[in-house]
Amino acid sequence: MRFPSGLRALNHPGFRRYYAGQLVVLVGTWMQNVAQAWLVLSLTDSPLRLGLIATLQFGPLLLFSLFTGALADRVPKRSLLIATQATQGTIALLIALLVWSGRVEYWHIGVLAVVWGVASSVDQPARQALLSELVGRADVVSAVALGSAAFNGARIIGPAIAGVLIAQVGIAPAFALNALAFCVSITALRGAVPRGGAAPMGGTTMLEAIAEGLGYARRTPRVRLTLGFALVASFCIFNFSVYVPLLSKTVLGLGAEGFGYLMACLGVGAVAGALTLGALGGRPPSPGTIAGSLVVACGGLVGLGFVDHFWTAAPLLALTGFTGIIVVAACNTSLQLLAPDALRGRVMSLYTLVSGGIFPLGAFWVGALSQVWSVSTAFRVNGALGVGATAALALWWRLRKRAA
């Protein structure tokens, strides 16, 4: 059976196995994200402390991504992923046991969030770089689009399941089911044999390898522009694990189920955006298209700063998800295709740094703004900030092209 053009990455058996495992584990992880946010708010009722957990969880990406990207170019990427998945599954199980025992405290979640973040800092560059080894360069756009669709499809299913579980059974089952999902993912990874790729790097020190990757990015203007767009999207837009629970609880007065439905609306828009990108063909969108999508997504944030009803918030979240995922998926595919095989792990570590590593700063910023003023103010400020930063990047690119 041959899959249609937009799904052509599924023609590769290794990618199909990998993708099936990811579908399961992403649903479980989104269940855990919702449960963790609700657990922190139940324990502390503090927007600032909720933002701090996100900072602790994503902080290691900021600190270690450059090193783990060089590591991904040195050792088999699939082996790294199996190790990180086992670590994260163990963390999910530990939190479930703490909640079941009735002894869970805020500091437990904080410590385990740091460990989770360290595992993610190894996982993400290796995962991004593995895609081209599973499908080849010609099908990278399809693979990234399908990965984004899976991530955001899980954002629909996972929060909806978690909302019902929390309301009907409690918080612990969401963590326990995620631990089980990681077992499924590890089994799938063992069967996802890469087609090929660059041989593991050797003969240089870790610092020399990092410097080589940074030098390539510095010498390549299109890489710098793409990383700039990803940075704006990460800092201003993709703080939904902080935005949405606060919007749900403090602005709209919704319970756990309403929170899950809002996250699902966000996911519907994002899945539609990812599938739209995958259907465009083998080339990622142009810088102009990425910039335009980024402006629309930031405009959606500004609009969310004025909502006071679920039915107003839902379509705005869907619009923000649609355009936001086009931005990040297009940045991802652009970097995958620009990077030489031998440097892909290090180039994707830069993407991880700006797309995930900057997130803790953005999450803390959103939490602090919401604590001092309101979550509505945080939406408006970050939306306006994102529009301004995108305009500055577009102006730099235009002036540079004129000078060239």
N, C-alpha and C positions, 0 to 999 in steps of 0.2 A: 504493500500500500504506500503510495506517495502522497504526502501532505501538500496542500496548496501553498502558494508563494508566501503568504503571510506567516505560515506555520512551518516553513521549510526546515528550520533547525531540528524539528522532530523527526526528520528523515534519518538522523544519526542515532543508532541504537544506544550508544553511551550517554548521549544527551537525554534521551527519553528516560533512561533509568534515573539519572541524576535529577531530572525535572520532576518525576513522580515523587521522589523522596522529598524534594523541596516543597512541593504542594502540601504535603502532610505536615512537615515541620513548621512551615510558615503559618498555617492555621493555628497550630499549637502555640507558636511564639506570640501571635497577635492576641490569643486568648490570655496568655500570661501578661502581656503589656497592659491590657485592660484591667486584669485582676490586680496587678501590682500598683497601678495608679489609684484604683479604688481602695486598695489596702492602705496605701500611704495616706490618702485623704481621710480614711476612717480612723487611723491611728493619730494623726496630727492636726487635721483640718487646716493645713497651712499650704498655700500656693508656693511659698518660697521653699519649703522642704520638699515639695513635689518636684520643683525645678532642680533642687540640689541632687535628688536621686538620679535624674536624667544626666546631670553633669557628671556624677560619679560613674555612671554606666558608660558614658561615651567619652569621658576624659582620656582613658588609655588610648583611644584612637588618635587623639591629638599628640600624645606623648610618644607612641611606639610605631605608628604606621610606616614611617620611613624605614625603620629597621626590619619590620615584618615584611615589607615589600621586597627588600633585598633578600630576606630569608626565602620568600616564595620563588625567587629566581635561582636559588641554590639547591633546594630539595624538592622532591615530588609534591606537587600541590595537593593531590588527592589524599596523601598521607597526613598532611597538615589539617585538612578539613575533617578527617575522621577523628583526629585528636581533639580538635576544638568542639566538634559536635558532642563528643563524649563528655567533655568538661561542662558544657552548657546544660546537657541533660541532667547531670548530677546536681547542678545548682537548682534547677527546677524542682527536682525531687526533694532537696533539702528545704526549700521554702514551703513546699506542700506539707512536709512533716512538721515544720515549725508552726504553721497555721493550724494544723490538725491538733497539735498538742496544746494550743492556746497560749504558747509562750513567745510568740513572735513579737519582736520589738523593732522600732525604727532603725536602730543601729545594725540589726541583722540584715535588713534589706540593703542598707548602705554598703556594708562589707561585701555582700554577695554581688551587688551591682558592680563593684570595682573588679571582682574576679571575672564576672561576665564580660566586662569591657576589655580586659586583657585578652580573653579568648577571642572576642570579636576583632581585636586589632590584628590578630594572626589570620583569622578566618577570611576577612573581607578582601584584602588584596589577592590572596590565593584563589578565592572563589571567582573574582572578576577575571583574573588571568587564565583560569582553567577553561573558561567558556570557549576561547578560540582553539584550545587543544581538543575540545570535544566536537566542535562543529567546523573548524576551519574559518579563515578570514572572510570568505564569501558569505557565510551565514551568520556572522556575528550580530548584525542588526536584528535579525529574526530572533536569535537566542536572547539578546538583551531585552527586546520587547516582550518576549514570552516570560522572561524572568520578572520583569516589571509587572506584567499582568498577573502572574502568580502571587507576587508580593502583595499587590493591591486587591486581588481577588480574596486572598486570605484576610485582608483588612475588612472585607465585607463579612465573610463567614465567621472568622475568629471572634471579633467583638460581639456579633449577634449571639453566638453560642455562649460567650462569657457572660454577657448581660443576663441571659436567662439562667445560667448556672449560678451566678452570684445571687440573683433574686430568689431562686427556688431552693438551692442546695447549700451555697456558701462559696467562699473564695478558693479554698484548698484544691478542689477538683480541677480547676483550670491549670494550676501548676503541675498536678500529677499527670494530667493528660498530655501536657507539653513534654514531660520527661519521657513518656511512652512514644511520642512523635519523634523524638531524637533517635530512639532505637530503630524506628522505621527508616529514618534518613540515613543512618550509618549503614544499614543493610543495603540500601540503594546505591550509596557511594561505592561500596565494595564491588558492585557490578558495573560501574560507570568507567570503563577503560578508555583513556584518552586516545585519540587518533594519532597524535604526534605532537610536536612542538619543539621549542628550543631545548637543547640539552641543559641540565643543571649547570649553573655557572660555577666556576672555580678560578683559583689563581689570583684573586684579589682579596683584600681585606673588606670587612663589612663597611667601613667608612669610605673606602675607595669606591665601592659599589654604589653607595648612596650618593656620593658626589657625582658619579657618572650619570645617574638618573636625573639628578637636579640640573646638571649641565645640559642634558638633552632638552629638558623642559624650558630652561632659560633661553636656549638658542632657537626655539620653535615658537613663533608668535601665536600660531593657531592653538597650540597647547595652552599657552598662558591665557588666552581669551576664554577658552573652554573651561579651564579651572576657575577663572573669575566668575563666569556664569554659575558654575556649580557652588561656589562659595556664597554668592548672594542667595541662591535658592535654599541652601542649608541653613544659613543664619536667619533669614527672614521668614521663610515659608514652612520648612519641614520641622516645626516644633509642635506637631499635632498631639503628641503624648502629653504635652502641657496645656496647649490651647484648648483642646476639645473637652477634657474633663472639667476644666474651669468654666468654660462656656456653658456646659451642660448643667453643672451644679450651682454656680453662683449667678449666672445671668438668666438662664432659662428655667431653673428650678426643676430639672428632670432627675429621675432616679437612674439606677444602673442600666435598666433596659433602654431608656431614652439615650443614654450615653452610647450604648452599643449601636443603636440605630443611626446616630450622628456619624460615628466612625464608619458605619457601613455606607452611608451616603458619600463620604469622602472616598471610600474604596471604589464605589461604582464609577465615579468620575475618573479615577486613576486607571482602572482597568480599561475603560473606553479610550483613554489617552494612549495607553501602552499598545492596545490592539490597532489603533489608528496609525501609530508610528510603524508597527510591524508590517502593516499593509502597504506602506509607501515604497517598499523595495529595498535594495541592498545598500542604499546610501543614507546616512543620517541627515537631518534637516540642516539648512544653512545657518550661519551665525545670525542672520536677520530673523529667521523663523524662531530660533531659540530666544532671542531678545524679545520678540513680540509676545511669545508665550509667557515669558517671565514677567513682563509688564502686566498682562491680563491676570496672572496668578496673584501678583501683589495687589492689583486692584480688587480681587476677590477678598483679600485680607481686610482691606479698608472697608469694604461693604459689611464684613462680619463684625466690624466694630460698631455697627449701628443696629444690629438685629435685636429683637426682643421676643421672637417666637420661633418655634421649631420649624415651621413651614417656610420661614424666611431663611433660616440658617442652612437648611438641608440643600437647596439648590446652589447656594454660594459655596458650600463645602465641596459639592460635586464639581463645580466649575474650577475651583482652586485645585482640586485633585487632578482633573483632566489636564489642565495646562501645566501644572507643576511637574507631573510625571513625564510629560513630553520634554520638558527642560532637562531633567536629570537623566532620562534614558538617552536622549540625544547627546548629552555631554559624555556619557559612558561610552556609547558606540563610537563617537568621534575619537576619543582617546584610544580605544581598543584598536581602531584602524590606523591611527597615526603612529602608534608605538611599534618599533621593531620587535620581533619575537624575543630577542635576548633581553630587552629592557621592559617588557610588558608588566611584569610584577612590580617593578619600581615605579613605572608611570601610573599604574592603577593604585599604588599606595598613595600617590599624590592626590588622586581622585578620592580615595578613602579619607585622606587627611582633611580635605576641604568639604567633602559631602557628609562625613560622619564625625570627624575629629573636631570640626568647628561647632557641631551641634551642641555640645555641653555649654559653650559660651552663650549660644543663642537661647538655650533652654533656661539658663540662669538669668539671662537678661529678661526673658518673658516672665519668668516667675517673680523677679524683682519688680518689674513694671506693674504686674497684676497685684502684687502685695501693696505697693505704695499708692497706686492710683486704682486701676481696675483692669480686668482682662479685655474689656472693650477698648480701652486706651492702648493696650499692648498691640491689639490687632491693627489699629489705625497707625501707630508709630512705625511698626515693622513693615506694613504695606507701603507707606510713604518712603521709608528708608530704602526698600527694595527697588521701587521705581527710580529713585534718584541714582542708586548705584548702577542699575542697568543702563540708564542713560549715559552715565560717565564711561562705562565700558564700551558702549556703542560708539560714542564720540572718539575715544582713543583708537578704536579699530578703523574708523572712517579716516581719521587724520593720518594714521600710519599708512593706509592704502594710498592715500593721495601723495604722501611723501615718497612712497616707493615708486 
